[in-house]
Amino acid sequence: MSKNFVFAVVTILTLSCIHCETLLDINQEYSNLEKEYYLLRDIAMTGDWLVVDKRLKEMDYKQRIEKWLSLDCLAKFDPQDDKRKQVEKWLSDLNIWLKYIEEYKNPCCEGLGCITTKITEMLNRSSRTNRKIEKLFYKGRKTSNEYILKDAISNIDMSIPDLQKFIEVAEQNKKYPLLHKLGKQAKRQVKKYLSLRKKIKVELEIIDRLKEIQFNGVICISDPKKKQQNVVFIGNNIFRVNDKLKSGFTVKEVRNGEVVLEYKRRYFVLCKKRNGRK
């Protein structure tokens, strides 16, 4: 075997190893860029642009993306061009973030970076307010306390207008993905508020209707000799099981000393009166 042949084989094997190593390096860097992109995106969604700026500098992220895209052997690594398109998308998002960061650092900040930060802060506050309102709702519902329920509605009415303003801003800037996404979150929050407000209104309506029934009083009558079912007197009227009151309640059960009323799948127990006393 000639020396030239051996040299050629060794050269080919060496180049193949270098080629494989290069492709492995490209693949590893792609994976790193992908992980770092989603990490940065999660931080960007909080609107904390100073933290995003710090991370970008620590990672040297933009330079690494541009270097990856400029590699000569990308065609062998990514024949379908899918990964290159993905990295270009990351670079596009990165350029938007850099614009937001620049605007945020401006002392006279009125740019989209600041707007997204304000919307994010508003959504975070709104999320905390929503939890507070839900607690008020369940507490007011459990205790039938109309003042607690009205306080919950007051909190909702104060929160919705600011969210609606930010939704309008987001609608006017749909071409900015992050701002558009935050606008959709604000819409969902308003929808939650309106749904909760509707539930609270139903509870207040129930309390008002129950007041009327309790005010008129309840009396139970039973005649074991004739085996008649128990009846209930509400005001001057007699009701039996499954009878419906004008207030919308249905008599579901009449038992010793109590009547069970149903309204919109909710059940309420009222005590009867005996000799003018509860």
C-alpha positions in Angstrom: 0.0 0.0 0.0 1.5 3.3 -1.1 2.2 6.1 1.3 0.1 8.5 -0.8 -2.9 6.2 -0.5 -2.6 5.9 3.2 -2.2 9.7 3.5 -5.3 10.2 1.4 -7.4 7.9 3.6 -6.2 9.5 6.8 -7.0 13.0 5.3 -10.5 11.9 4.3 -11.2 10.4 7.7 -9.9 13.5 9.5 -12.1 15.8 7.3 -15.1 13.5 8.0 -14.4 13.7 11.8 -14.1 17.5 11.5 -17.3 17.7 9.5 -19.2 15.5 12.1 -17.8 17.6 14.9 -18.9 20.8 13.2 -22.4 19.5 12.6 -22.6 18.5 16.3 -21.5 21.9 17.3 -24.1 23.6 15.1 -26.8 21.3 16.5 -25.8 22.0 20.1 -25.7 25.8 19.5 -29.2 25.6 18.0 -30.5 23.8 21.1 -28.8 26.4 23.3 -30.3 29.3 21.4 -33.7 27.7 21.5 -33.7 27.2 25.3 -32.4 30.7 25.8 -35.0 32.2 23.5 -37.9 30.7 25.5 -36.3 31.8 28.7 -36.0 35.4 27.4 -39.5 35.3 26.0 -40.9 34.4 29.5 -39.1 37.3 31.0 -40.2 39.6 28.2 -43.8 38.6 28.9 -43.5 40.1 32.4 -42.5 43.5 30.9 -39.3 43.6 32.9 -37.1 45.0 30.1 -34.1 45.8 32.3 -33.8 42.1 33.2 -34.2 41.1 29.5 -31.4 43.6 28.6 -29.1 42.2 31.3 -29.7 38.6 30.1 -29.1 39.5 26.4 -25.8 41.0 27.3 -24.8 38.0 29.5 -25.7 35.5 26.8 -24.3 37.6 23.9 -27.5 36.4 22.3 -27.8 38.6 19.2 -24.2 38.1 18.1 -24.6 34.3 18.5 -27.8 34.2 16.5 -26.2 36.2 13.7 -23.1 34.0 13.7 -25.2 30.9 13.5 -27.2 32.2 10.5 -24.0 33.1 8.7 -22.5 29.6 8.9 -21.5 28.2 5.5 -22.4 24.6 6.2 -26.0 25.3 7.3 -27.4 23.6 4.1 -25.9 20.3 5.2 -27.2 20.6 8.7 -30.6 22.0 7.8 -31.5 20.8 4.3 -35.2 21.7 4.6 -34.4 25.2 5.9 -36.7 24.8 8.9 -34.2 25.5 11.6 -32.9 28.6 9.8 -36.4 30.0 9.5 -37.0 29.4 13.2 -33.8 31.2 14.2 -34.7 34.1 11.9 -38.0 34.3 13.8 -36.1 34.5 17.1 -33.9 37.2 15.7 -37.1 39.1 14.6 -38.5 38.9 18.1 -35.2 39.9 19.6 -35.1 43.1 17.5 -38.5 44.0 18.8 -37.3 43.4 22.4 -34.3 45.6 21.8 -36.6 48.4 20.5 -38.7 48.1 23.7 -35.6 48.1 25.8 -34.3 51.3 24.1 -37.7 53.0 24.6 -37.9 51.9 28.2 -34.5 53.4 29.0 -35.6 56.7 27.5 -36.5 59.2 30.4 -39.5 60.4 28.3 -40.7 56.9 27.8 -43.9 56.7 25.8 -43.0 54.0 23.4 -44.4 50.5 23.0 -41.8 49.1 25.4 -43.3 51.2 28.2 -46.8 50.5 27.1 -46.3 46.7 27.3 -44.7 47.2 30.7 -47.7 49.1 31.9 -50.1 46.6 30.5 -48.2 43.8 32.2 -48.2 45.6 35.5 -51.9 46.2 35.1 -52.6 42.5 34.3 -50.6 41.4 37.4 -52.6 43.8 39.6 -55.8 42.7 38.0 -55.0 39.1 38.7 -54.4 39.9 42.3 -57.6 41.9 42.4 -59.5 39.0 40.8 -58.4 36.7 43.5 -59.5 39.2 46.1 -62.9 39.6 44.4 -63.4 35.8 44.3 -62.8 35.6 48.0 -65.3 38.4 48.6 -67.8 36.6 46.4 -67.5 33.2 48.1 -67.6 34.8 51.6 -70.6 37.0 50.7 -72.4 34.0 49.1 -71.7 31.8 52.1 -72.9 34.3 54.7 -75.6 36.0 52.4 -73.9 39.3 53.2 -75.0 41.9 50.6 -72.4 44.4 51.8 -69.5 42.1 51.0 -71.0 41.3 47.6 -71.5 44.9 46.8 -67.9 45.6 47.7 -66.9 42.9 45.2 -68.9 44.6 42.5 -67.4 47.9 43.3 -63.9 46.4 42.9 -64.9 45.0 39.5 -66.3 48.3 38.3 -63.1 50.1 39.2 -60.9 47.6 37.4 -62.6 47.1 34.1 -62.2 50.7 32.6 -58.4 50.6 32.8 -58.2 47.2 31.2 -60.5 48.4 28.4 -58.1 51.3 27.7 -55.2 49.0 27.3 -57.2 46.7 25.1 -57.8 49.6 22.8 -54.1 50.4 22.7 -53.3 46.7 21.9 -56.0 46.7 19.1 -54.3 49.7 17.5 -50.9 47.9 17.5 -51.8 44.4 16.4 -48.6 44.1 14.4 -46.6 43.9 17.6 -46.9 40.2 18.7 -46.2 40.8 22.4 -48.6 43.8 22.7 -51.3 41.9 20.8 -50.9 38.9 23.2 -51.1 41.1 26.2 -54.3 42.7 24.8 -55.8 39.2 24.5 -55.0 38.5 28.1 -56.7 41.8 29.1 -59.8 40.7 27.2 -59.9 37.4 29.0 -59.6 39.2 32.3 -62.5 41.6 31.5 -64.5 38.5 30.5 -63.8 36.9 33.9 -64.8 40.1 35.7 -68.1 40.3 33.8 -68.9 36.7 34.5 -68.1 37.1 38.2 -70.2 40.3 38.2 -73.1 38.4 36.8 -72.9 35.7 39.5 -72.7 38.4 42.2 -75.8 40.1 40.8 -77.7 36.8 41.1 -76.6 36.4 44.7 -77.8 40.0 45.5 -81.1 39.2 43.8 -81.5 36.0 45.9 -80.8 37.9 49.1 -83.5 40.5 48.2 -86.0 37.8 47.4 -85.2 35.9 50.6 -85.7 39.0 52.6 -89.2 39.3 51.3 -90.0 35.7 52.1 -88.5 35.8 55.6 -90.3 39.0 56.3 -93.7 37.4 55.6 -92.9 34.4 57.7 -93.2 30.7 57.3 -95.6 28.3 59.1 -95.7 24.5 58.6 -98.9 22.5 59.2 -99.3 18.7 59.2 -102.3 16.5 60.0 -101.1 12.9 60.7 -104.7 11.6 61.1 -105.6 12.5 57.5 -102.1 11.6 56.3 -101.9 15.0 54.5 -98.6 16.2 53.3 -97.0 19.1 55.2 -97.9 22.5 53.8 -96.2 25.8 54.3 -97.8 29.2 54.8 -95.9 32.1 53.3 -97.7 35.3 53.9 -101.4 34.5 53.4 -100.8 31.7 50.9 -100.5 28.0 51.2 -97.8 26.1 49.3 -97.1 22.4 48.9 -94.0 20.6 47.6 -93.1 21.7 44.0 -95.3 24.8 44.2 -93.7 27.9 42.9 -93.7 31.3 44.6 -94.1 34.6 42.8 -90.6 35.4 43.8 -89.3 32.5 41.7 -88.5 30.1 44.5 -89.8 26.5 44.4 -90.9 24.6 47.5 -88.7 21.5 47.4 -89.3 20.1 50.9 -91.5 20.8 53.9 -90.3 19.2 57.1 -90.7 19.6 60.8 -90.1 23.3 61.5 -88.4 24.0 58.2 -89.1 24.6 54.5 -86.5 24.1 51.8 -86.7 26.4 48.8 -84.9 26.1 45.5 -83.9 29.0 43.2 -81.5 28.6 40.2 -80.2 25.2 41.5 -79.5 26.8 44.9 -81.2 25.6 48.1 -82.2 27.6 51.1 -83.7 26.5 54.4 -86.1 28.7 56.3 -87.5 28.1 59.7 -91.2 28.1 60.4 -92.9 30.3 63.0 -94.8 28.9 65.9 -97.3 31.1 67.8 -95.8 34.2 66.4 -92.3 33.3 67.4 -89.4 31.8 65.3 
